[in-house]
Amino acid sequence: MIFRADKLKDQCMKSSVFHSDLLNTHEPTRISLNRPPDILSPGGGEGARFMGRLHLLVLAAFSVFIHSHTRAADFSDIQFWAGSGTNQAAFVVDWNDGQSAESLVWGYRWDGPATGMDMFQAIVNADPRLFAHISTPGAFGVSAYGIGYDLDGDNVFGVSPSLTFDGAGLAVDNSPDDSRMATDAGDHWLEGWNSGFWGYNLKSSSSSAWGSASTGPSDRQLSDGVWDGYSFAPGFTFTDPSEPSIAPVPEPGSLALVVSGGLFLLCARRKLW
């Protein structure tokens, strides 16, 4: 289980364009939002009132990451962008697991040559809620074994059997496990190789129909305006990615307000205690 606070901290200082030069962390953390029993009690004292205010700030922080279920039909709808440049492409992941939202879209910007795997890794790197299990490079490039997402937005994510994700959200080895699942039932994770797989689909524009890729993402050369989609196929029953919802971005202004409020309360705590 991993808590990606490093990326959240870095993103507070950035605009909505995200880059891949983020710090790493390997320390898992559990966060509880249980209400302190005496935060509204007249006899709770200043300490209880402080904890109550801090609790409300934590709730406000998590509300920044609440999911929007607005559908994305073209590039103007996309909110979460990774990379920078004059070219743009869309990246869709459809888990087909019945959890809302089960299909999400991100955007990627770049200049010069770029592959589908460049986009895949840049977006997983940029979004602290997105995780992936991929292979090492082989004769056919890099394979995607598993993809996951912190759908409930509690900033804690894990899978069982466990994987070691780096600070960029990637686990890299050559050992897929079709039984692997998210430890939190409220999150996305699907992995497959022997009883299912991640299908790879392409389309040339927002309005085009999806078609199956003839190469893997490592050999896929991106061009301006294209869409790449990953759709999980349980039992090898493949479907095109469904119309995606918009992957949300943290709002730097809201997070800065929460952080500054927390610092104010900590200073007040020192005076009270």
C-alpha positions in Angstrom: 0.0 0.0 0.0 1.4 3.4 -0.9 0.4 7.0 0.0 1.5 9.4 -2.8 1.7 12.6 -0.7 4.9 13.6 -2.5 3.1 14.2 -5.8 0.2 16.0 -4.1 2.6 18.4 -2.5 4.4 19.1 -5.8 1.1 19.6 -7.6 0.0 22.2 -5.2 2.8 24.4 -6.6 2.0 23.9 -10.2 -0.7 24.8 -12.7 -3.0 22.2 -14.2 -0.3 21.1 -16.6 1.6 18.3 -14.9 5.1 17.1 -15.6 7.0 13.9 -14.7 9.8 15.3 -12.7 8.2 14.4 -9.3 9.7 13.2 -6.1 9.6 9.6 -5.0 8.2 8.0 -1.8 7.8 4.4 -0.7 6.2 5.0 2.7 2.6 3.7 3.0 0.2 5.6 5.2 -3.3 5.0 6.4 -5.6 7.9 6.9 -8.7 7.8 9.0 -11.5 10.4 8.7 -13.4 9.2 11.7 -15.1 12.1 13.5 -13.6 12.9 16.9 -16.3 12.2 19.4 -16.1 15.4 21.3 -15.5 18.1 18.6 -19.0 19.5 19.2 -19.1 18.9 22.9 -19.1 22.0 25.1 -16.8 20.2 27.6 -14.3 19.2 25.0 -12.0 22.1 25.7 -9.6 24.0 23.3 -7.8 20.8 22.3 -11.1 19.2 21.1 -12.0 22.3 19.2 -8.6 22.4 17.6 -9.0 18.8 16.5 -12.5 19.5 15.2 -11.2 22.4 13.0 -8.3 20.2 11.8 -10.8 17.4 10.9 -12.9 19.8 8.9 -9.7 20.9 7.0 -8.9 17.3 6.2 -12.4 16.8 4.8 -12.0 20.0 2.7 -8.7 18.7 1.3 -10.2 15.4 0.2 -13.2 17.2 -1.3 -10.8 18.8 -3.9 -10.4 15.3 -5.4 -14.0 14.3 -5.6 -14.8 12.8 -9.0 -16.6 14.5 -11.7 -18.8 12.2 -13.9 -19.0 14.7 -16.8 -18.4 12.9 -20.1 -15.6 13.9 -22.4 -16.4 14.0 -26.1 -13.4 16.0 -27.4 -10.1 17.6 -26.3 -11.8 20.7 -24.9 -13.5 18.5 -22.3 -10.2 17.1 -20.9 -9.0 18.6 -17.6 -6.0 16.5 -16.6 -3.0 17.1 -19.0 0.5 15.7 -18.7 3.5 17.0 -20.6 3.9 20.1 -22.7 4.1 21.0 -26.4 2.0 21.8 -29.4 0.7 18.3 -30.1 -2.0 16.7 -28.1 -3.5 13.2 -27.7 -6.1 11.6 -25.5 -5.6 8.6 -23.2 -8.6 6.5 -22.2 -8.8 3.7 -19.6 -11.9 1.6 -19.3 -11.9 -0.9 -16.5 -15.3 -2.5 -17.4 -15.8 -3.3 -13.7 -19.2 -1.7 -13.1 -17.7 0.9 -10.7 -18.6 4.5 -11.5 -16.8 6.1 -13.3 -15.4 3.0 -15.0 -13.9 4.8 -18.0 -11.7 7.9 -17.6 -9.7 10.2 -20.0 -6.5 12.2 -19.6 -4.6 14.4 -22.1 -1.0 14.4 -23.2 1.0 17.2 -24.9 4.4 16.9 -26.5 6.8 18.0 -29.2 8.9 15.8 -31.5 8.6 12.0 -31.7 6.5 10.2 -29.1 5.1 6.7 -28.7 1.9 5.4 -27.1 4.1 4.1 -24.2 5.6 7.5 -23.7 2.1 8.9 -23.2 1.1 5.9 -20.9 4.1 6.4 -18.6 3.9 10.2 -18.6 0.2 10.2 -17.5 0.7 7.5 -14.8 3.7 9.5 -13.6 1.7 12.7 -13.4 -1.6 11.5 -11.8 -1.1 10.5 -8.1 -4.2 8.4 -8.3 -3.2 6.3 -11.3 -1.1 3.1 -11.0 0.2 0.5 -13.5 2.0 -2.8 -13.6 4.0 -3.2 -16.8 6.6 -5.5 -18.2 10.3 -4.8 -18.9 11.0 -4.0 -22.6 11.0 -7.1 -24.7 10.9 -8.2 -28.4 7.4 -6.7 -28.7 8.0 -3.6 -26.5 6.4 -3.1 -23.1 3.2 -4.9 -22.1 0.5 -3.5 -19.7 -0.4 -6.2 -17.2 -2.5 -4.2 -14.7 -3.9 -0.7 -14.3 -5.4 0.8 -11.2 -6.9 4.1 -9.9 -7.6 5.5 -6.5 -11.3 5.9 -7.4 -12.5 6.8 -3.9 -9.9 9.6 -3.6 -8.6 8.7 -0.2 -5.0 8.9 -1.4 -4.3 5.4 -0.2 -3.9 2.6 -2.8 -2.8 -1.1 -2.6 -3.2 -4.4 -4.4 -3.1 -8.0 -3.3 -0.9 -10.0 -4.1 1.2 -6.9 -3.4 3.3 -5.0 -5.9 6.1 -2.5 -5.2 5.1 0.8 -7.0 7.7 3.4 -7.4 7.0 7.1 -6.8 5.8 7.5 -10.3 3.1 4.9 -9.8 4.7 2.1 -11.8 5.5 -1.5 -10.9 7.9 -3.1 -13.4 8.5 -6.8 -13.7 7.6 -9.8 -15.8 5.2 -11.6 -13.4 1.6 -10.9 -14.2 -1.0 -12.3 -11.8 -4.6 -12.5 -13.0 -5.8 -12.9 -9.4 -4.5 -9.5 -8.3 -7.1 -7.1 -7.0 -7.3 -3.7 -5.2 -7.2 -4.0 -1.4 -9.8 -1.2 -1.3 -13.1 -2.3 -2.8 -13.7 1.4 -3.7 -10.7 1.5 -6.1 -10.1 0.3 -9.6 -7.6 -2.5 -10.3 -7.7 -5.1 -13.1 -4.8 -7.3 -14.2 -4.8 -10.0 -16.8 -2.6 -12.2 -19.0 -3.9 -15.7 -18.9 -7.6 -15.2 -18.3 -8.1 -11.7 -19.6 -6.0 -8.8 -20.9 -5.9 -5.1 -21.5 -7.0 -4.5 -25.1 -5.3 -1.6 -26.9 -7.5 0.5 -29.2 -6.8 3.6 -31.4 -8.7 6.3 -33.2 -7.4 9.1 -35.3 -9.7 11.9 -33.9 -12.4 12.5 -31.3 -15.1 11.8 -33.8 -13.6 8.6 -35.3 -14.5 5.1 -34.4 -12.2 2.9 -32.3 -10.1 0.3 -34.0 -7.8 -2.4 -32.7 -4.1 -1.5 -32.6 -1.9 -3.5 -35.0 1.2 -2.8 -32.8 1.8 -2.4 -29.1 2.1 1.0 -27.4 6.0 1.0 -27.7 5.8 0.9 -31.5 2.8 3.2 -31.7 3.9 6.6 -33.1 1.7 9.4 -31.9 0.4 12.2 -34.1 -1.5 15.3 -33.2 -5.2 14.7 -32.4 -5.1 10.9 -31.9 -6.8 8.9 -29.1 -5.3 5.8 -27.4 -7.6 3.6 -25.4 -7.1 0.6 -23.0 -10.2 -1.5 -22.3 -10.0 -4.5 -20.0 -11.3 -7.8 -21.6 -12.2 -10.4 -19.0 -12.2 -13.9 -20.4 -10.7 -12.3 -23.6 -14.1 -10.8 -24.4 -13.0 -7.5 -25.9 -15.1 -4.3 -26.2 -14.1 -0.8 -27.3 -13.6 1.7 -24.6 -16.8 3.4 -23.5 -17.4 7.1 -23.5 -15.1 8.3 -20.7 -15.6 10.6 -17.8 -13.2 13.4 -17.1 -10.2 12.4 -14.9 -10.1 15.2 -12.2 -7.2 17.4 -11.3 -6.4 18.8 -7.9 -7.2 22.5 -7.7 -3.9 24.3 -6.6 -5.8 27.2 -5.2 -8.1 25.1 -3.0 -5.2 23.0 -1.7 -3.2 26.1 -0.9 -6.1 27.4 1.1 -6.4 24.1 3.0 -2.6 24.1 3.7 -2.5 27.7 4.9 -5.5 27.1 7.1 -3.8 24.1 8.7 -0.7 26.1 9.4 -2.8 28.8 11.1 -4.5 26.2 13.3 -1.1 24.6 14.2 0.2 28.0 15.3 -3.0 28.6 17.3 -2.5 25.1 18.9 1.0 26.1 20.1 -0.5 29.1 21.9 -3.3 27.1 23.5 -1.2 24.2 24.6 
